[in-house]
Amino acid sequence: MGYRVVVRHGPKVDKHAADTLDGALALLERSARAAAAGPRRETVDLHVRRFEPVQQVAARAELRGAGVRAGVDVRGDGSSEAWTGRLRRRVVEPRHGEDAYAALRRVLQSTSVEP
């Protein structure tokens, strides 16, 4: 069974397929890094509440397949945050020297075994 990477950036949705977890993670990282390099979001002030760019999800790259549901959210300030889970997303905390992509790779490769 293969993997699917779905990238949402504004109204645009791109779907990619990969045969291996490594291939899917490479697609996810490439797509999310491209989104992070794009324009930054402005602060949204709704008079009742204010949303800073770091609080906004500008793009989401999601990996699905073989019992895996995980991804990376690109924030409005260009920062990235990895997560796992389907209904309840759990943030993947990076270890010293890791970025969001390395942290996600570490978690997914430690929990899955490919032939």
trRosetta pair geometry for C-beta under 8 A, 3 or more apart (Angstrom, degrees):
i j d omega theta_ij theta_ji phi_ij phi_ji
1 65 6.1 -179 135 -172 103 98
1 66 5.2 156 87 -72 117 87
2 17 5.6 34 139 -175 142 99
2 18 6.3 169 -172 86 100 39
2 19 5.1 -63 -113 -111 100 42
2 24 8.0 147 173 -64 75 118
2 65 6.0 -76 115 -143 43 150
3 17 7.1 148 82 -159 51 55
3 18 4.8 -19 65 66 101 91
3 19 7.5 18 20 99 83 2
3 20 7.3 -37 8 96 121 16
3 21 6.3 113 -44 -96 150 48
3 23 7.3 157 49 80 122 91
3 24 3.6 -43 103 -73 145 148
3 63 6.1 -7 -179 -168 119 92
3 64 6.8 155 -161 80 69 43
3 65 3.7 -145 -111 39 59 151
3 66 6.7 -54 -79 10 86 104
3 68 7.1 -15 -120 64 110 128
4 15 6.5 -17 -170 -165 105 95
4 16 7.1 149 -160 79 55 48
4 17 5.7 -27 -103 -102 67 69
4 18 7.9 176 -83 23 23 72
4 24 7.7 11 35 -126 11 121
4 63 7.5 153 82 -155 48 46
4 64 4.9 -17 62 62 95 96
4 65 5.7 137 12 -49 71 111
5 15 7.3 152 82 -157 53 46
5 16 4.5 -13 60 62 101 101
5 17 7.6 -166 19 -77 76 21
5 18 6.7 41 -14 -3 109 111
5 24 5.5 167 -51 -158 107 81
5 27 4.6 -177 18 108 161 122
5 28 5.0 -144 -132 -71 130 79
5 31 6.8 157 146 13 130 148
5 61 6.4 -3 -174 -175 101 92
5 62 7.0 159 -155 81 52 46
5 63 5.5 -18 -101 -99 77 68
5 64 7.9 175 -82 21 31 71
6 13 6.6 -10 -172 -169 94 96
6 14 7.4 162 -155 83 46 49
6 15 5.4 -11 -105 -104 75 76
6 16 7.9 -169 -73 25 34 68
6 61 7.6 166 85 -154 44 45
6 62 4.8 -14 60 60 91 100
6 64 7.0 19 0 2 107 114
7 13 7.2 157 81 -155 52 47
7 14 4.6 -7 57 58 103 97
7 15 7.9 -166 22 -74 70 32
7 16 7.5 31 -6 0 106 106
7 28 7.8 171 -75 -128 101 57
7 31 4.4 -112 -86 163 151 142
7 32 7.3 -146 -123 -64 113 64
7 35 7.2 -165 -173 -43 118 134
7 59 6.7 4 -175 180 88 108
7 60 7.3 176 -149 90 47 49
7 61 4.7 -7 -105 -106 85 78
7 62 7.6 -177 -78 21 39 66
8 12 7.3 156 -153 86 45 54
8 13 5.3 -11 -101 -103 74 79
8 59 6.4 175 91 -155 56 61
8 60 4.8 6 52 53 102 91
8 61 8.0 -163 26 -73 61 38
8 62 7.7 24 1 -1 98 107
9 12 5.1 -18 68 67 83 103
9 14 7.7 7 13 4 104 104
9 35 5.1 -144 -105 -115 127 120
9 38 7.7 97 -167 15 132 161
9 58 7.2 16 -142 141 75 74
9 59 4.1 -3 -102 -112 82 110
10 58 7.8 -13 -51 -177 73 67
10 59 7.7 -31 -14 -87 61 81
14 31 6.9 -157 78 -136 132 134
16 27 4.9 -156 109 -177 148 144
16 31 7.4 -159 0 -51 141 141
18 21 7.9 125 110 -91 123 10
18 23 3.5 -178 -168 111 122 107
18 24 3.9 -165 58 -66 137 68
18 26 7.7 142 -116 50 153 91
18 27 5.6 -155 -48 -5 130 135
19 23 6.0 46 47 39 65 153
20 23 4.4 97 58 7 84 103
20 24 6.9 -149 95 -4 45 86
20 114 6.4 54 -146 -151 90 161
21 24 5.6 -56 -146 39 32 111
21 25 6.2 33 155 -19 67 106
21 66 7.5 -86 -71 57 100 140
21 68 7.3 114 -116 -23 108 167
21 108 6.4 -171 -174 141 128 121
21 109 7.0 154 122 -89 139 74
21 112 6.1 149 -77 91 160 144
21 114 5.9 -144 8 -54 113 134
22 25 5.8 -55 -146 37 29 110
22 26 6.4 31 154 -20 63 106
23 26 5.7 -54 -149 34 31 112
23 27 6.5 31 152 -17 64 104
24 27 5.7 -52 -149 36 33 112
24 28 6.2 35 152 -20 66 106
24 63 5.3 103 153 -140 120 115
24 65 7.0 -148 -91 38 163 134
25 28 5.5 -51 -144 37 33 114
25 29 6.2 32 157 -18 66 106
25 63 7.1 2 -82 -94 58 155
25 101 7.5 120 179 -169 96 90
25 104 7.1 173 -135 110 107 107
25 105 5.4 88 -165 -99 150 92
25 108 7.0 -179 -80 70 125 147
26 29 5.9 -54 -144 37 28 109
26 30 6.3 28 158 -18 63 109
27 30 5.9 -58 -145 38 27 110
27 31 6.2 21 159 -14 64 111
28 31 6.1 -64 -149 40 25 107
28 32 6.1 16 160 -13 65 114
28 61 4.7 136 -156 145 79 126
28 62 7.9 -141 -122 62 114 8
28 63 5.3 -44 -71 -61 143 109
28 71 6.9 -143 -151 -134 130 65
28 72 6.4 124 162 12 108 112
28 101 7.7 164 106 -127 98 97
28 104 7.8 -97 112 113 142 150
29 32 6.0 -60 -139 42 27 105
29 33 6.0 26 163 -18 65 110
29 72 7.7 75 -96 2 53 154
29 101 4.5 65 -112 -136 111 138
30 33 6.1 -56 -143 37 23 109
30 34 6.5 26 155 -20 60 107
31 34 5.8 -56 -152 33 29 112
31 35 6.6 26 152 -16 64 106
31 61 5.1 141 92 -109 114 131
32 35 5.6 -54 -150 37 35 111
32 36 6.3 36 151 -21 67 106
32 59 6.7 172 -129 108 64 120
32 61 4.2 -96 -64 1 101 143
32 72 4.6 17 -120 86 162 131
32 74 5.5 175 -163 -54 84 114
32 80 6.2 81 157 -124 124 133
32 101 7.3 173 72 -80 134 107
33 36 5.5 -53 -144 37 34 113
33 37 6.4 35 155 -22 64 105
33 101 7.8 -13 -55 -53 103 144
34 37 5.9 -56 -151 33 30 111
34 38 7.2 44 148 -36 59 98
35 38 5.7 -43 -163 8 39 120
35 58 6.6 166 163 110 108 103
35 59 3.6 -65 178 36 153 167
35 61 7.4 -173 14 -43 140 107
35 74 4.7 167 107 32 116 166
36 59 7.6 -116 -53 46 58 127
36 74 4.8 -136 -74 -141 81 125
36 78 4.9 90 -171 -159 82 70
36 79 7.7 153 -138 -6 117 3
36 80 5.9 -50 -85 -57 139 107
37 78 7.6 71 -81 -138 25 110
38 58 7.6 -166 74 147 116 137
38 59 7.9 93 35 -28 132 136
40 53 5.9 4 175 -147 99 152
40 76 6.2 80 -173 162 69 68
40 77 6.0 26 -146 -125 114 37
40 78 6.0 -55 -97 -37 95 97
41 44 7.8 -36 161 -32 113 97
41 53 4.4 157 74 -126 93 92
41 56 5.0 -88 97 77 166 145
41 58 5.5 -153 -38 -85 120 113
41 76 2.9 -58 36 -155 127 115
41 77 7.3 -72 44 -51 88 47
42 53 7.0 -75 -157 -74 3 102
42 76 7.9 -92 24 174 22 131
43 50 6.4 1 177 -176 110 98
43 51 6.8 165 -161 84 61 53
43 52 5.5 -24 -113 -115 95 48
43 53 6.4 -76 -72 -35 59 75
44 50 7.1 163 87 -158 54 50
44 51 4.3 1 56 55 101 105
44 56 7.0 102 2 -73 120 133
45 50 5.0 -8 -111 -112 71 87
45 51 7.9 -152 -70 27 34 65
46 49 5.1 5 56 58 114 72
46 50 7.1 -163 25 -80 72 39
46 51 7.5 46 -9 -6 106 98
51 55 4.8 -130 -161 87 78 124
51 56 5.6 88 152 -60 119 96
52 55 5.0 92 56 5 72 106
52 56 7.6 -145 96 -9 39 91
52 76 7.7 -177 132 69 52 127
52 77 7.7 2 144 -46 91 119
53 56 5.8 -63 -151 32 38 111
53 75 6.7 99 144 149 73 92
53 76 3.3 -131 -164 105 74 109
53 77 4.1 114 113 -57 117 79
54 75 5.1 20 -143 166 47 143
54 76 6.6 -104 -49 55 21 87
54 77 4.7 -14 -71 4 73 130
54 79 6.3 20 -126 33 90 129
55 75 7.6 74 7 -151 12 111
55 76 7.4 -17 55 23 48 120
56 75 6.5 109 72 -164 57 68
56 76 3.7 39 68 -31 111 128
57 60 5.9 21 167 -58 126 99
57 73 4.8 -66 -128 -163 108 115
57 74 7.2 96 -163 65 65 49
57 75 6.6 -57 -104 -104 44 50
57 76 7.6 -54 -31 -37 5 80
58 74 5.2 -64 65 104 95 92
58 75 6.4 65 3 152 97 16
58 76 4.8 133 -51 -88 109 55
59 73 7.5 159 86 -160 50 49
59 74 4.2 9 56 46 94 119
60 71 6.1 44 179 144 84 143
60 72 7.5 173 -152 87 50 46
60 73 5.3 -17 -105 -107 80 70
60 74 7.3 -146 -71 19 35 75
61 71 5.3 179 94 -161 54 99
61 72 5.0 4 55 53 102 89
61 74 7.5 58 -7 -21 97 101
62 69 7.4 -8 -174 -164 102 72
62 70 7.5 164 -153 92 61 31
62 71 3.8 -46 -104 -78 53 142
63 68 6.1 -32 120 127 102 116
63 69 7.4 171 87 -143 64 28
63 70 5.2 -12 56 67 105 78
63 71 5.7 171 8 -81 73 70
63 108 7.8 -6 91 -105 149 156
64 68 6.7 170 -148 91 26 75
64 69 5.7 16 -110 -105 74 72
65 68 5.7 -6 68 51 57 100
66 112 6.8 78 119 -143 121 134
67 112 7.5 163 77 -104 107 108
68 108 6.3 50 -137 -140 131 111
68 112 6.5 -25 -68 -66 120 143
69 84 7.0 107 89 -169 64 62
69 85 6.3 -42 95 125 106 14
69 86 4.3 36 97 -74 164 84
70 82 7.2 11 175 -177 105 91
70 83 6.5 -176 -154 97 67 52
70 84 4.3 -24 -104 -108 99 69
70 85 7.5 74 -93 12 62 41
70 92 7.8 35 -155 -33 117 134
70 104 6.0 149 153 -156 130 108
70 107 7.5 169 -128 94 153 120
70 108 6.0 -128 32 -77 163 118
71 82 7.4 -173 104 -147 33 60
71 83 6.1 -9 62 59 70 88
71 104 7.8 -47 148 -132 6 147
72 80 5.3 1 -179 -173 115 111
72 81 6.9 152 -157 75 65 37
72 82 5.2 -34 -98 -96 79 64
72 83 7.5 155 -96 17 31 74
72 100 5.4 109 -131 135 113 128
72 101 6.7 -14 -80 -82 150 69
72 104 6.3 -87 -66 -39 97 155
73 80 6.9 158 81 -155 47 58
73 81 5.0 -14 58 60 97 92
73 83 6.7 33 -10 -2 102 120
74 78 7.2 -23 -175 -145 96 30
74 79 7.6 160 -157 86 54 36
74 80 5.4 -27 -103 -100 63 81
75 78 6.9 -32 76 40 79 20
75 79 4.6 -2 42 63 124 83
75 80 7.0 -152 5 -79 84 28
75 81 6.7 62 -39 -5 107 105
80 99 7.0 48 66 167 121 100
80 100 4.0 -127 114 26 104 150
80 101 7.2 13 117 -37 151 80
81 91 6.1 -44 175 -136 111 104
81 100 5.7 -135 -111 -114 13 136
82 91 7.2 104 82 -164 56 59
82 92 4.0 -40 100 51 107 118
82 94 7.5 105 23 -61 117 86
82 100 4.2 163 -30 -173 92 86
82 101 7.1 165 -70 -73 123 26
82 103 5.1 -177 36 86 146 107
82 104 3.8 -148 -145 -60 141 103
82 107 7.6 159 135 22 135 134
83 89 4.3 13 171 -176 138 108
83 90 6.2 151 -158 72 80 37
83 91 5.4 -46 -98 -101 84 42
83 92 6.1 -162 -91 -5 24 86
84 89 7.2 149 73 -152 29 63
84 90 5.4 -22 61 59 81 93
84 92 6.1 80 -15 -57 95 107
84 104 7.7 159 -60 -133 90 83
84 107 6.3 -121 -47 131 137 142
84 108 7.7 174 -98 -72 119 84
85 88 5.0 -76 175 87 145 57
85 89 4.6 -179 68 -108 117 35
85 90 5.0 105 -24 5 131 82
92 100 7.3 110 77 -152 105 70
92 103 4.7 153 131 137 112 113
92 104 5.6 133 64 -82 161 62
92 107 5.2 -108 -131 -18 131 152
93 103 6.9 -142 101 -154 26 144
94 98 3.9 -159 -165 90 98 102
94 99 6.3 -47 -117 -159 151 8
94 100 6.3 -87 -60 -80 120 41
94 102 6.9 69 -134 73 105 95
94 103 4.0 -105 -97 -58 69 134
95 98 4.9 67 53 4 68 127
95 103 6.8 154 6 -103 71 93
95 106 7.5 -22 9 49 118 173
97 102 8.0 -61 118 98 71 159
98 102 4.1 -139 -149 90 89 120
98 103 4.7 110 142 -58 135 82
98 106 7.0 -49 -125 -11 149 138
99 102 5.3 93 46 13 65 101
99 103 7.1 -126 98 -5 32 93
100 103 5.7 -58 -147 38 30 113
100 104 6.3 29 156 -19 66 107
101 104 5.9 -53 -147 36 30 109
101 105 6.3 32 153 -19 63 107
102 105 5.6 -53 -146 38 32 114
102 106 6.3 37 153 -24 65 104
103 106 5.7 -51 -149 32 30 113
103 107 6.5 24 156 -15 64 107
104 107 5.9 -58 -148 38 31 107
104 108 6.1 19 160 -10 67 112
105 108 6.2 -63 -140 44 25 103
105 109 5.8 14 167 -10 65 117
106 109 6.4 -64 -138 43 19 102
106 110 6.2 14 163 -17 60 115
107 110 6.2 -64 -148 37 23 107
107 111 6.5 1 162 -4 61 115
108 111 6.2 -71 -145 44 28 99
108 112 6.0 -10 171 10 69 117
109 112 6.6 -67 -123 50 27 87
